[in-house]
């Protein structure tokens, strides 16, 4: 996958995702966006660089997968997914994400609580939402593979996420 077509943009996107995951990127607490959708809740946060981070979180169980998109002032952006990852801390540059009949290589980061799958373009996000989730593989990690279930209304949730980034 590419982020804005360059390695530099990918590095910026990974750094931004790290800030987002740690809660340090925004100027204020994320604000609720919309009225929710079948277990999905939505937030919108203005970041210091003028970007907008919109996130949709599925609260069906303790795993709380989420998907988000950071829309930048230059009309580019980067998508991400997160899921629980207890005990998984590190960076796995040669990870795999499989959905909708395709496998993508990507870098996954974990902080011991959550895993972040970053650098996902908008078209691929739509494929993953349509498939209702994805599987992942963190190479060489015991317990480093699983399926992330986004449920049957993930496509609708993604459409609301796009509305959030346009707003």
DAZIMO-V298364 format. One record per helix or strand of 3 or more residues. SS is the DSSP state (A for helix, B for strand). FROM is the first residue (numbers start at 0). LEN is the number of residues. If there is no record, write none. Layout:
SS,FROM,LEN  SS,FROM,LEN
This chain:
A,6,16  B,39,8  B,51,7  B,65,6  B,76,8  B,88,11  B,101,10  B,113,7  A,121,10  B,132,5  B,144,5  A,153,13
